[in-house]
Amino acid sequence: MRNLVGIIAILFVTAASSSAAEYWRFGLGLRGTAVIPGEDYSNALGVGVIASFGDPDSRFTTQIEFDSWRVTYDFDIADDTLQALEHHYGGLGVGLYEKFRIFDLSSRLSPYIIGGLGAYFLELKREEATDVSGLQLRPQYLHSLLMMAGGLGIEADFSERLSAFIEGRYVYLSSEADEDKDIIHSYLGIRYRF
């Protein structure tokens, strides 16, 4: 009896997944990330992974995203002995986004708008002078921020399954413990739809 239930469950899952494949398409993508964190930071570069799913005939697609970026910059100080101290600033972002294809420029080229919510985990490390070893990189803070983002992009389909995209986003980071931050993200990536 246990084997019969297992066989029925396997047949049911197989039939459901094959019928769902006609209406839903899962995509997985990689992208490069460029970030402008603010006035005191130089440009940051990173990588991201996106998982998307939705009806191929619909203009809406849902995305789950993971991004990581880091930047190293020098912060000038007034002390005559040390002209600049090195800082490492980085982030890990996680978000849920909804993408809407506005219209089709051609059969393979479509502009879109995207917006969503998520969280950012920010970390700052900086060099500090020590008596023993001179300069040492020490963590200053690690905290999480709520994230709201919206942007515009354009996607080009190379085939039925492979596409490339370029996108720009305004990201607003909010936290009770720290001042709010505005950053600009730009993305260049590829996506494969299964």
N, C-alpha and C positions, 0 to 999 in steps of 0.2 A: 504494500500500500504506500509506503514511504517513497519508493522508487516512482510509482505512478504519479504522486503529487509533484515530485521533482521534475518529471518529464513534462507534465502539464504546465508547471511554472516556467520552464525553459521555453516551451512553445509560445506561451502567452507573452513573455518578455521579447522574444524574437519577432513575433507578429506586431507587437506594439512599437518596437523600435523601427521596424521597416516601414510601417505606416507613418510614423512620426517623421521619418527621414524625408518623406515626400513634402512635408509642410514646414519643417524646421531644418535649419542648417547651422552647424557648429563651426566656428572659425577660431583659429589660433594665430597670433601674430607676434612679431618682435619689432621693436622700434628703438630708435635713438632719441634721446631727450636732451634738449638744451633749455636751461633755466636761467632766468635773470632774477636772483633772489632780492636784490635791493641796491640801494646806493652804496653801501659799504662792501659789497661783495662783487667779485668778478663773475663772469659767466661760468655756469656749472654745466657739466656734461654727464649723461648717465644712460641707462638702458631700461627698457620696460617690456612687460609681457601683457598681452591682452587676450581675453577669451570672449568671443562674441557669439550670440545666438539669436535667431529670429527667422521669420518666414522670408524666403528669398524673394517673393513677389511683393512683400510689404515694403514701405519706405522707412519703417522703424526697425532698429536693431538695438539690442541690449548688450552692454559690455561690462565685464569685470576686469579691472586693471590693477597692475602692480608695477610701481616705478621706483627706481633707486638712482640717486645722483649725488655727486660729491664735488667740492671745489676747494682749492687751496689758494689762499691769498695772503698778502703781507699787510700788516696793520702798523703804520708808522707811530712811533712814540717819541716823546720829548726828550727822553734820556740820551745824553751824548754817547754813552758807551754802546747802547743797542739802538740801531737806527730803525729796525723793523722786526716784528715778531710774526712768525708764521701761524696762520689759523687754518683749521680744517672745518668745513661746514658741509653737512650732508643731510639727506632726507630719504625717507622711505614712504611712499604714498600708496594707499589702497582706496579704491573707489568703485562705485556702481554708477554707470552712465547710460543715458538713453540718447541714441543717435537718430536723427531724422534726415533722410535724403531729400533735399529741397526740390530738385528737378534734375533732369538728365540733359547735360550738354550734348551728349552723343550716346550711342549704345554702350560705350565703355567708360565714360567720364561723367562723374556726378559730384556736385558740391553738396555739403551737408552742414548741419548745425548739431552741436553736442552739448549736453549739460548733465550735471549730476552732483552727487554728494560722496564724501569719503572722509578719510583721516590721514593726517601727516604726522610722522614721527621725526622730529628734528634733533640734530646733535651738533654741538659746537665743541671743538677741542682747540686749545691754543698753547703756544710755547710760553713757558714761564722760566724765569731765571732761578736756578737753585745753587746752593753753596757747593754741592758735591759734584754735579756733572754739568754745570753750565746751564744750557737750555734743555728743557724737557717738555714734551707734549702732554698736556693734562686735559681730561674732560672738564668742561665748564658746566654744561647742562644737557639734559636729554628730556624732552617733553613731547607731548602729543597735542595736536591741534585738529579742530574740525575743519573740513575743507569743503568749499563750494566752488564749482568751476563751470565755465561755459566757453564755447569757442566755435570756430569755423574751420572747415577743412575741405579738401577735395580728394576724391578717390578715383583711381584709374584701374580698370579691370584688364589684366593681361590675358586671362582665360576665364573659363567658367568658375574656376576655383582659386586662382591666384590674383591678388590685387596689391597695389601700392597706394600709399596715402601720404599727404602732408597736411599738417594741422597746427593751428595756433590757439592757445587758451589763456584766458584770464583766470587766475586762481586766487581765491580769497581764503586766508587761513585765520581762524578765530580761536582764542584761548582766554580763559579767565585769568590765568597766571602770567600771561605775557601780552605785550601789545600785539594788535592784529597786524598781519603781514599781507601784502599784495605781491604776487609774483606772476611772471609771464612764462608759460611753457610753450615750446615749439617741438613738434614731433615729425619724424620722417620714418616710415616703417613699411613693412610688408605683412600681408595676411593671407593665410591659406584656409579655405573653407572646405570642410570635409563633407 
